[in-house]
Amino acid sequence: QVQLVESGGGLVQPGGSLRLSCAASGMIFSLYDMNWDRQAPGTQRELVAVINSRGFTNYSNAVKGRFTISRDNGQDAVYLQMNSLRPEDTAVYYCNARRQNNDFWGAGVLVTVSS
């Protein structure tokens, strides 16, 4: 059974940093493309960052230059380093694993950026 478990969320002041982690199990992690998505209250879920199985990355314009996605295939984990956080980054952040017809999601972790 595939599980994705996010951690590292919390309350941070504007300009601060957080590092999200997503631990995967029940899958051959290295074969999957991994995403971080987020959903703010009253909005649709949006893609934040992608790292594919070969390690290539891509980012939404909203976070480019501030967020960094990485993966550790030995630890079956994907990370999202978030710097220069803004109030508009407040959202529930979700870890997503995709390969062919398989699409798995974590339960999400809340990030609140507020003074």
C-alpha positions as CSV (number, residue, x, y, z in Angstrom):
1,Q,0.0,0.0,0.0
2,V,1.4,3.3,-1.1
3,Q,1.7,6.0,1.6
4,L,3.0,9.6,1.3
5,V,3.4,11.4,4.6
6,E,4.2,15.1,4.7
7,S,5.9,16.9,7.6
8,G,7.6,20.2,8.4
9,G,4.7,22.6,8.1
10,G,3.8,25.3,10.7
11,L,3.7,29.0,11.4
12,V,6.4,31.2,10.0
13,Q,6.9,35.0,9.8
14,P,7.1,36.7,6.4
15,G,10.6,36.4,5.0
16,G,11.2,33.2,6.9
17,S,12.0,29.7,5.7
18,L,10.5,26.2,6.1
19,R,11.5,22.8,4.8
20,L,8.8,20.3,3.9
21,S,9.5,16.6,3.7
22,C,7.5,13.8,2.2
23,A,8.3,10.2,3.1
24,A,7.1,7.6,0.7
25,S,6.5,3.9,1.3
26,G,5.0,1.0,-0.6
27,M,6.3,2.0,-4.0
28,I,9.5,2.0,-6.0
29,F,10.2,5.6,-5.3
30,S,12.9,6.2,-7.8
31,L,10.6,5.5,-10.7
32,Y,8.0,8.2,-9.8
33,D,7.8,11.8,-10.8
34,M,7.2,13.8,-7.6
35,N,5.2,17.0,-7.2
36,W,4.4,19.5,-4.5
37,D,1.0,21.1,-4.9
38,R,-0.8,23.6,-2.6
39,Q,-4.3,24.7,-1.9
40,A,-5.1,28.0,-0.2
41,P,-8.6,28.5,1.4
42,G,-11.2,29.2,-1.3
43,T,-8.9,28.4,-4.2
44,Q,-8.1,25.5,-6.5
45,R,-5.1,23.3,-5.9
46,E,-2.1,24.4,-7.8
47,L,1.2,22.9,-8.8
48,V,4.1,24.4,-7.0
49,A,7.2,22.3,-8.0
50,V,8.0,19.1,-9.9
51,I,11.0,16.8,-9.8
52,N,10.9,13.9,-12.3
53,S,12.4,10.5,-11.9
54,R,15.6,11.7,-13.5
55,G,16.0,14.7,-11.2
56,F,14.8,17.4,-13.6
57,T,12.9,20.2,-11.8
58,N,10.3,22.8,-12.7
59,Y,8.5,25.5,-10.7
60,S,5.5,27.7,-10.8
61,N,6.2,31.3,-11.5
62,A,4.8,32.2,-8.1
63,V,7.7,30.3,-6.3
64,K,10.5,30.3,-8.8
65,G,13.7,31.6,-7.2
66,R,12.4,31.1,-3.7
67,F,11.5,27.4,-3.4
68,T,13.7,24.4,-4.2
69,I,12.5,20.8,-4.7
70,S,14.8,17.9,-4.2
71,R,14.7,14.2,-3.7
72,D,16.6,11.4,-2.0
73,N,16.0,8.1,-3.7
74,G,18.0,6.3,-1.0
75,Q,15.6,7.7,1.7
76,D,12.5,7.5,-0.5
77,A,11.8,11.1,0.2
78,V,11.1,14.4,-1.5
79,Y,11.7,17.8,0.0
80,L,10.6,21.4,-0.6
81,Q,12.9,24.1,0.8
82,M,10.8,27.3,1.0
83,N,12.7,30.6,1.5
84,S,11.5,34.2,1.5
85,L,8.0,33.1,2.4
86,R,5.1,35.5,1.8
87,P,1.6,35.6,3.3
88,E,0.3,34.4,-0.1
89,D,2.2,31.2,0.4
90,T,-0.2,30.2,3.1
91,A,-1.8,26.9,2.1
92,V,-2.0,23.2,2.7
93,Y,0.9,21.6,0.8
94,Y,0.5,18.2,-0.7
95,C,3.0,15.6,-1.9
96,N,2.1,13.8,-5.1
97,A,3.6,10.8,-6.8
98,R,2.9,10.0,-10.5
99,R,3.9,7.2,-12.8
100,Q,2.0,6.0,-15.8
101,N,-1.6,5.5,-14.6
102,N,-0.7,5.7,-10.9
103,D,-1.3,8.9,-9.0
104,F,-0.9,9.1,-5.2
105,W,-1.4,11.9,-2.7
106,G,-0.5,12.6,0.8
107,A,-2.9,14.1,3.3
108,G,-1.2,17.5,3.3
109,V,0.6,19.8,5.7
110,L,-0.4,23.3,6.6
111,V,1.9,26.2,6.1
112,T,0.9,29.5,7.6
113,V,2.9,32.7,6.8
114,S,1.9,35.5,9.2
115,S,3.3,38.0,11.5
